[in-house]
Amino acid sequence: MKKNISNLKLKKSKAHGYRFTVGRFLQLAVALVFLVFAARFLYIGISKTVNGQDLSKRTEQLYKRNQILKATRGTIYDRNGLAVAEDSHLYTVYAILDKSSINYKDKPEYVLNKKKTASKLAKVLPLSTSKILKYLNPKKKAFQVQFGTAGSGLSKDQKDKIDAMKLPGIKFLETPARLYPNGNFASHTVGLAQPEYDKKTGTQNLVGTMGLEAWYNNTLSGKDGYQISSVDASNYQTPNNEQNYKPAKNGNDLYLTIDSQLQNYLEDRMTDVQKTYNPVDLTAVVEDMKTGKILAASQRPTFNPQTKKDLNKSYRNILVQDSFEPGSVFKVLTLSASVNSGNYHPNQYYNSGSVTINGTTIHDWQTSGWGSIPFSQAFPRSSNTGFVHIERQMGAKTWREYLNRFHIGKKTGVTLPGEQPGLIAFKSPIDQAVTSFGQGINVNVMQMMQAYSSLANNGQMVKPQYVDKITDSDGKTLNGYQIKKVGQPVYSPSTRKVVLDNMKRVLNKKIGTGYAYKMSGDSIAVKTGTAQIANPKGGGYLKGNSNYIFSVVGVTPADHPRYCIYLTIKQPRRMTKPAETILSSIFKPVMSRVILMSKSTENDSTTVTVPKLKGMSYSAAEKKAQSVGLSIVKIGSGKKVTNQLYKEGQKQESGGHIFVLTSGKITCPNMKGWSFDDLHQFASLADVKLSVKGNGNVQSQSIKPGAVLKSGARIKINLKE
């Protein structure tokens, strides 16, 4: 019995020892863990880093909000301030279906009643209730669903209507969009801006993809700003923390030269012709030739930039991206070259009908001709053989020189993407001959408009332009309109008179090809054209009555033209009436509207008022001159304007030079192309003497550009027309 008690005591003693040992071990383990955690917290407290990451910065980021402030893309207006392209937003509606979506107030953020939701949405979306229910009951489990194309591209008005229904689980995605309120309205000219994803910011931005929207994308885009602020746990902004803020700089606005009323009227006439006669393509341009301002321009096929309808069928801008053989409307250029070079003999006779050049026979459009007729009838009758003779009388060298003067084969530089320069086939005598009547030569529409502008400016071409001015978002003018002269005058005022007299005779019923365009009581002059189309399969031209590019160019007033209309129609596939009748259905009503507009409104002035520049820094003076439509020319090497010849308030031609004097040394500029007025300004401010010979613009100078000029220095100048 004692032995059993002794064994029991021994066992209890050992158990107690084990418990004591385990307890000690646990105490040490807990102490060690505590020390490790304490050491870790101490380390974190001192170093404030975990795995190489700064905790203070992570905490700061947790309570910091970095918000991008989106810039508004600039608006495009017509010449009268009516918006034709402006910023907007579109919305995509979607429905959350997952029942785990609960907001911070423990309220459901998913669709509760699908039938009610479908019924309500059907009142706004172009979908039936049953169709919406199918979207809300997908075959596979989904967190959220959209409603196809019918649920995207929603307007603000549609979004507001759905919001007012207060449907649980119905949310919206917002995307930037461009609003084109006029639909088919100079679509290829105004162009298109579409949202593109920016990887850097993770946002969508509007980017111009065609037309003026693309050419002036940087001007219109603006720059985004940002706001960095600190918030508390409830997402409220903390008042005492420093806030970083940079406002968005909105894009600049464009004011076009286009007149909305005239443009819409032109669009309607072109649509009628397109529906009735179904041409392959159709172009129309109305221009103020004095200034180069395009008042209306369009084409068919076209597209609706708002709905994108037909965009995939008409992405090319035919006015600049397509080149074509112009046909007899090109005879305006040939006649002016012949007259100006002294090779036009109106009273001499030639045999019409046909002419053979190096074995190739060229026929008149009336193959039998009109017998032996004077050259004075070649233009109104649109005789190809007559113009072959005229070209040969000029000689290839002279004719080629005038083609260069007209800048044929060179881009106009009009502010539209993708302009094609065209080409001239001029190697052989037959090549040279057919260019006289607009074949074997490729041009674009804007090149022809530039050439025709010479009729309003005594032979001086001006560049066609679409933008009247650029302003900032506050309405301050940054760039005013400048008339841009192209090259030197191609011909003289007396030559212009001969050409216009011939264009008036085209309307003569007995000998003219353009009687269909005659407008009783209105002063107009025209030239018609019928150009063959090269066979795309190689060799020769297409056959058939409709396989031509028919055209007409008309100017008004006839004696001193200001406005020009140029129309082309290619291959009307339902040619139920003569080409002249088809084109006159556009030409005559639009010309009537142009004449009425020119009488009822004050003509755009070709002059601007000189601002005060004296006392300004040169950079500021340059911006000021540019804003009113003048180009500044600096005399001297200083940074401040000390004098200007033309004083504040004086009138100067738009796009002309305004000379200013600064301090420092004066060097001789490159004067080539300067007008006599430019020479006068320079000589007066630079205090030099000029010895001028000839007429026209500066061709050469006796002192090389860059040479330092002393007061009283004499420079010999040669002018040439």
Solvent accessible surface area in square Angstrom, and as a share of the most:
residue,aa,sasa,rsa
1,M,175,0.78
2,K,175,0.74
3,K,154,0.65
4,N,98,0.50
5,I,80,0.41
6,S,65,0.42
7,N,64,0.33
8,L,97,0.48
9,K,134,0.57
10,L,98,0.49
11,K,139,0.59
12,K,127,0.54
13,S,71,0.46
14,K,110,0.47
15,A,37,0.29
16,H,113,0.50
17,G,30,0.28
18,Y,150,0.57
19,R,155,0.56
20,F,114,0.47
21,T,84,0.49
22,V,84,0.48
23,G,28,0.27
24,R,129,0.47
25,F,136,0.57
26,L,102,0.51
27,Q,113,0.50
28,L,124,0.62
29,A,35,0.27
30,V,101,0.58
31,A,46,0.36
32,L,113,0.56
33,V,79,0.45
34,F,140,0.58
35,L,109,0.54
36,V,88,0.51
37,F,113,0.47
38,A,41,0.31
39,A,59,0.46
40,R,100,0.36
41,F,136,0.57
42,L,118,0.59
43,Y,113,0.43
44,I,36,0.18
45,G,50,0.48
46,I,133,0.68
47,S,41,0.27
48,K,108,0.46
49,T,40,0.23
50,V,42,0.24
51,N,140,0.72
52,G,75,0.72
53,Q,88,0.39
54,D,49,0.25
55,L,65,0.32
56,S,54,0.35
57,K,123,0.52
58,R,130,0.47
59,T,72,0.42
60,E,89,0.40
61,Q,114,0.51
62,L,116,0.58
63,Y,82,0.31
64,K,67,0.28
65,R,99,0.36
66,N,107,0.55
67,Q,101,0.45
68,I,59,0.30
69,L,37,0.18
70,K,90,0.38
71,A,18,0.14
72,T,64,0.37
73,R,9,0.03
74,G,3,0.03
75,T,22,0.13
76,I,0,0.00
77,Y,48,0.18
78,D,0,0.00
79,R,66,0.24
80,N,98,0.50
81,G,33,0.32
82,L,101,0.50
83,A,30,0.23
84,V,4,0.03
85,A,0,0.00
86,E,54,0.24
87,D,45,0.23
88,S,33,0.21
89,H,84,0.38
90,L,57,0.29
91,Y,13,0.05
92,T,20,0.12
93,V,0,0.00
94,Y,30,0.11
95,A,0,0.00
96,I,17,0.08
97,L,25,0.12
98,D,33,0.17
99,K,153,0.65
100,S,87,0.56
101,S,19,0.13
102,I,82,0.42
103,N,44,0.23
104,Y,191,0.73
105,K,122,0.52
106,D,119,0.62
107,K,121,0.51
108,P,48,0.30
109,E,40,0.18
110,Y,32,0.12
111,V,9,0.05
112,L,103,0.51
113,N,78,0.40
114,K,68,0.29
115,K,151,0.64
116,K,111,0.47
117,T,3,0.02
118,A,0,0.00
119,S,50,0.33
120,K,66,0.28
121,L,0,0.00
122,A,28,0.22
123,K,151,0.64
124,V,25,0.15
125,L,5,0.02
126,P,104,0.65
127,L,32,0.16
128,S,63,0.41
129,T,52,0.30
130,S,71,0.46
131,K,87,0.37
132,I,0,0.00
133,L,43,0.21
134,K,147,0.62
135,Y,65,0.25
136,L,0,0.00
137,N,79,0.40
138,P,50,0.31
139,K,209,0.89
140,K,171,0.72
141,K,189,0.80
142,A,34,0.26
143,F,105,0.44
144,Q,74,0.33
145,V,20,0.11
146,Q,85,0.38
147,F,1,0.00
148,G,42,0.40
149,T,127,0.74
150,A,21,0.16
151,G,0,0.00
152,S,48,0.31
153,G,45,0.43
154,L,4,0.02
155,S,45,0.29
156,K,111,0.47
157,D,86,0.45
158,Q,51,0.23
159,K,41,0.17
160,D,64,0.33
161,K,109,0.46
162,I,3,0.01
163,D,64,0.33
164,A,79,0.61
165,M,45,0.20
166,K,175,0.74
167,L,16,0.08
168,P,56,0.35
169,G,3,0.03
170,I,18,0.09
171,K,68,0.29
172,F,39,0.16
173,L,84,0.42
174,E,104,0.47
175,T,45,0.26
176,P,29,0.18
177,A,8,0.06
178,R,13,0.05
179,L,62,0.31
180,Y,6,0.02
181,P,69,0.43
182,N,58,0.30
183,G,14,0.13
184,N,66,0.34
185,F,7,0.03
186,A,2,0.01
187,S,3,0.02
188,H,7,0.03
189,T,3,0.02
190,V,5,0.03
191,G,0,0.00
192,L,0,0.00
193,A,4,0.03
194,Q,55,0.24
195,P,58,0.37
196,E,85,0.38
197,Y,138,0.52
198,D,43,0.22
199,K,184,0.78
200,K,196,0.83
201,T,57,0.33
202,G,41,0.39
203,T,37,0.21
204,Q,65,0.29
205,N,40,0.21
206,L,17,0.08
207,V,43,0.25
208,G,11,0.11
209,T,46,0.27
210,M,13,0.06
211,G,4,0.04
212,L,0,0.00
213,E,0,0.00
214,A,27,0.21
215,W,122,0.43
216,Y,34,0.13
217,N,32,0.17
218,N,138,0.71
219,T,37,0.21
220,L,0,0.00
221,S,36,0.23
222,G,26,0.25
223,K,147,0.62
224,D,52,0.27
225,G,3,0.03
226,Y,89,0.34
227,Q,53,0.23
228,I,37,0.19
229,S,10,0.06
230,S,17,0.11
231,V,12,0.07
232,D,59,0.31
233,A,93,0.72
234,S,75,0.48
235,N,96,0.49
236,Y,154,0.58
237,Q,99,0.44
238,T,31,0.18
239,P,123,0.77
240,N,142,0.73
241,N,76,0.39
242,E,151,0.68
243,Q,61,0.27
244,N,70,0.36
245,Y,132,0.50
246,K,111,0.47
247,P,80,0.50
248,A,32,0.25
249,K,124,0.53
250,N,58,0.30
251,G,3,0.03
252,N,26,0.13
253,D,19,0.10
254,L,0,0.00
255,Y,50,0.19
256,L,0,0.00
257,T,1,0.00
258,I,0,0.00
259,D,14,0.07
260,S,7,0.04
261,Q,137,0.61
262,L,1,0.01
263,Q,0,0.00
264,N,60,0.31
265,Y,49,0.19
266,L,0,0.00
267,E,10,0.04
268,D,77,0.40
269,R,56,0.20
270,M,0,0.00
271,T,38,0.22
272,D,72,0.38
273,V,4,0.02
274,Q,58,0.26
275,K,143,0.61
276,T,70,0.41
277,Y,18,0.07
278,N,48,0.25
279,P,7,0.05
280,V,55,0.32
281,D,19,0.10
282,L,0,0.00
283,T,3,0.02
284,A,0,0.00
285,V,0,0.00
286,V,0,0.00
287,E,0,0.00
288,D,2,0.01
289,M,0,0.00
290,K,76,0.32
291,T,2,0.01
292,G,0,0.00
293,K,21,0.09
294,I,0,0.00
295,L,1,0.01
296,A,0,0.00
297,A,0,0.00
298,S,7,0.05
299,Q,3,0.01
300,R,6,0.02
301,P,44,0.27
302,T,15,0.09
303,F,1,0.01
304,N,35,0.18
305,P,5,0.03
306,Q,65,0.29
307,T,89,0.52
308,K,80,0.34
309,K,139,0.59
310,D,53,0.27
311,L,26,0.13
312,N,134,0.69
313,K,149,0.63
314,S,6,0.04
315,Y,111,0.42
316,R,125,0.46
317,N,8,0.04
318,I,16,0.08
319,L,2,0.01
320,V,0,0.00
321,Q,43,0.19
322,D,42,0.22
323,S,42,0.27
324,F,27,0.11
325,E,22,0.10
326,P,1,0.00
327,G,1,0.01
328,S,11,0.07
329,V,0,0.00
330,F,0,0.00
331,K,0,0.00
332,V,6,0.03
333,L,1,0.00
334,T,0,0.00
335,L,1,0.00
336,S,2,0.01
337,A,0,0.00
338,S,0,0.00
339,V,29,0.17
340,N,46,0.24
341,S,38,0.25
342,G,56,0.54
343,N,32,0.17
344,Y,30,0.11
345,H,69,0.31
346,P,48,0.30
347,N,128,0.65
348,Q,91,0.41
349,Y,141,0.53
350,Y,15,0.06
351,N,109,0.56
352,S,15,0.10
353,G,4,0.04
354,S,51,0.33
355,V,22,0.12
356,T,81,0.47
357,I,9,0.05
358,N,120,0.62
359,G,72,0.69
360,T,65,0.38
361,T,62,0.36
362,I,14,0.07
363,H,94,0.42
364,D,3,0.02
365,W,151,0.53
366,Q,65,0.29
367,T,94,0.55
368,S,94,0.60
369,G,7,0.07
370,W,52,0.18
371,G,43,0.42
372,S,65,0.42
373,I,11,0.05
374,P,20,0.13
375,F,7,0.03
376,S,24,0.15
377,Q,36,0.16
378,A,1,0.00
379,F,2,0.01
380,P,0,0.00
381,R,39,0.14
382,S,7,0.05
383,S,0,0.00
384,N,26,0.13
385,T,0,0.00
386,G,0,0.00
387,F,0,0.00
388,V,0,0.00
389,H,53,0.24
390,I,1,0.01
391,E,5,0.02
392,R,129,0.47
393,Q,67,0.30
394,M,12,0.05
395,G,25,0.24
396,A,32,0.25
397,K,181,0.77
398,T,36,0.21
399,W,0,0.00
400,R,86,0.31
401,E,82,0.37
402,Y,8,0.03
403,L,0,0.00
404,N,64,0.33
405,R,70,0.26
406,F,4,0.02
407,H,44,0.20
408,I,5,0.03
409,G,26,0.25
410,K,100,0.42
411,K,118,0.50
412,T,13,0.07
413,G,35,0.33
414,V,2,0.01
415,T,27,0.16
416,L,1,0.01
417,P,43,0.27
418,G,38,0.37
419,E,13,0.06
420,Q,80,0.36
421,P,48,0.30
422,G,18,0.18
423,L,104,0.52
424,I,31,0.16
425,A,40,0.31
426,F,29,0.12
427,K,193,0.82
428,S,38,0.25
429,P,52,0.33
430,I,42,0.21
431,D,39,0.20
432,Q,29,0.13
433,A,0,0.00
434,V,29,0.17
435,T,0,0.00
436,S,0,0.00
437,F,16,0.07
438,G,0,0.00
439,Q,11,0.05
440,G,19,0.18
441,I,0,0.00
442,N,35,0.18
443,V,0,0.00
444,N,0,0.00
445,V,1,0.00
446,M,0,0.00
447,Q,4,0.02
448,M,0,0.00
449,M,0,0.00
450,Q,5,0.02
451,A,1,0.01
452,Y,1,0.00
453,S,0,0.00
454,S,2,0.01
455,L,1,0.01
456,A,1,0.00
457,N,30,0.15
458,N,67,0.34
459,G,0,0.00
460,Q,18,0.08
461,M,0,0.00
462,V,3,0.02
463,K,36,0.15
464,P,0,0.00
465,Q,23,0.10
466,Y,1,0.00
467,V,17,0.10
468,D,32,0.16
469,K,68,0.29
470,I,22,0.11
471,T,4,0.02
472,D,30,0.16
473,S,61,0.39
474,D,134,0.69
475,G,52,0.50
476,K,140,0.59
477,T,41,0.24
478,L,63,0.31
479,N,49,0.25
480,G,15,0.14
481,Y,26,0.10
482,Q,28,0.12
483,I,9,0.04
484,K,90,0.38
485,K,116,0.49
486,V,20,0.12
487,G,39,0.38
488,Q,73,0.33
489,P,41,0.26
490,V,1,0.00
491,Y,9,0.04
492,S,34,0.22
493,P,80,0.50
494,S,80,0.52
495,T,3,0.02
496,R,27,0.10
497,K,128,0.54
498,V,48,0.28
499,V,0,0.00
500,L,4,0.02
501,D,48,0.25
502,N,9,0.05
503,M,0,0.00
504,K,69,0.29
505,R,85,0.31
506,V,0,0.00
507,L,15,0.07
508,N,69,0.35
509,K,147,0.62
510,K,182,0.77
511,I,29,0.15
512,G,15,0.15
513,T,31,0.18
514,G,0,0.00
515,Y,96,0.36
516,A,40,0.31
517,Y,1,0.01
518,K,98,0.42
519,M,18,0.08
520,S,110,0.71
521,G,86,0.82
522,D,48,0.25
523,S,56,0.36
524,I,6,0.03
525,A,0,0.00
526,V,0,0.00
527,K,0,0.00
528,T,12,0.07
529,G,5,0.05
530,T,66,0.38
531,A,0,0.00
532,Q,66,0.29
533,I,23,0.12
534,A,55,0.42
535,N,44,0.23
536,P,117,0.73
537,K,188,0.80
538,G,54,0.52
539,G,69,0.66
540,G,54,0.52
541,Y,70,0.27
542,L,42,0.21
543,K,169,0.72
544,G,44,0.43
545,N,137,0.70
546,S,32,0.21
547,N,36,0.18
548,Y,57,0.22
549,I,14,0.07
550,F,15,0.06
551,S,3,0.02
552,V,0,0.00
553,V,0,0.00
554,G,0,0.00
555,V,0,0.00
556,T,8,0.05
557,P,62,0.39
558,A,5,0.04
559,D,78,0.41
560,H,132,0.59
561,P,1,0.01
562,R,30,0.11
563,Y,16,0.06
564,C,0,0.00
565,I,0,0.00
566,Y,1,0.00
567,L,0,0.00
568,T,6,0.04
569,I,0,0.00
570,K,52,0.22
571,Q,31,0.14
572,P,0,0.00
573,R,145,0.53
574,R,114,0.42
575,M,60,0.27
576,T,109,0.63
577,K,104,0.44
578,P,83,0.52
579,A,6,0.05
580,E,61,0.28
581,T,56,0.32
582,I,0,0.00
583,L,2,0.01
584,S,12,0.08
585,S,54,0.35
586,I,0,0.00
587,F,0,0.00
588,K,69,0.29
589,P,37,0.23
590,V,0,0.00
591,M,0,0.00
592,S,49,0.32
593,R,82,0.30
594,V,0,0.00
595,I,18,0.09
596,L,111,0.55
597,M,30,0.14
598,S,30,0.19
599,K,156,0.66
600,S,83,0.53
601,T,77,0.45
602,E,164,0.74
603,N,70,0.36
604,D,38,0.20
605,S,77,0.49
606,T,39,0.23
607,T,62,0.36
608,V,26,0.15
609,T,60,0.35
610,V,0,0.00
611,P,15,0.09
612,K,121,0.51
613,L,0,0.00
614,K,105,0.45
615,G,44,0.42
616,M,57,0.25
617,S,52,0.34
618,Y,45,0.17
619,S,67,0.43
620,A,38,0.29
621,A,0,0.00
622,E,76,0.34
623,K,144,0.61
624,K,89,0.38
625,A,0,0.00
626,Q,72,0.32
627,S,21,0.14
628,V,49,0.28
629,G,0,0.00
630,L,2,0.01
631,S,37,0.24
632,I,24,0.12
633,V,31,0.18
634,K,75,0.32
635,I,6,0.03
636,G,16,0.15
637,S,66,0.43
638,G,10,0.10
639,K,173,0.74
640,K,119,0.50
641,V,2,0.01
642,T,62,0.36
643,N,50,0.26
644,Q,5,0.02
645,L,47,0.23
646,Y,35,0.13
647,K,106,0.45
648,E,113,0.51
649,G,44,0.42
650,Q,76,0.34
651,K,133,0.56
652,Q,22,0.10
653,E,75,0.34
654,S,8,0.05
655,G,19,0.19
656,G,19,0.18
657,H,57,0.25
658,I,0,0.00
659,F,0,0.00
660,V,0,0.00
661,L,37,0.18
662,T,4,0.03
663,S,68,0.44
664,G,55,0.52
665,K,128,0.54
666,I,32,0.16
667,T,57,0.33
668,C,2,0.01
669,P,36,0.23
670,N,99,0.51
671,M,0,0.00
672,K,130,0.55
673,G,28,0.26
674,W,22,0.08
675,S,37,0.24
676,F,129,0.54
677,D,55,0.28
678,D,10,0.05
679,L,3,0.01
680,H,94,0.42
681,Q,0,0.00
682,F,3,0.01
683,A,20,0.16
684,S,55,0.36
685,L,15,0.07
686,A,5,0.04
687,D,82,0.43
688,V,9,0.05
689,K,108,0.46
690,L,39,0.19
691,S,36,0.23
692,V,52,0.30
693,K,144,0.61
694,G,51,0.49
695,N,106,0.55
696,G,33,0.31
697,N,26,0.13
698,V,3,0.02
699,Q,86,0.38
700,S,49,0.32
701,Q,36,0.16
702,S,66,0.42
703,I,43,0.22
704,K,165,0.70
705,P,72,0.45
706,G,51,0.50
707,A,40,0.31
708,V,90,0.52
709,L,16,0.08
710,K,164,0.70
711,S,88,0.57
712,G,39,0.38
713,A,25,0.19
714,R,145,0.53
715,I,0,0.00
716,K,130,0.55
717,I,1,0.01
718,N,75,0.38
719,L,20,0.10
720,K,120,0.51
721,E,120,0.54
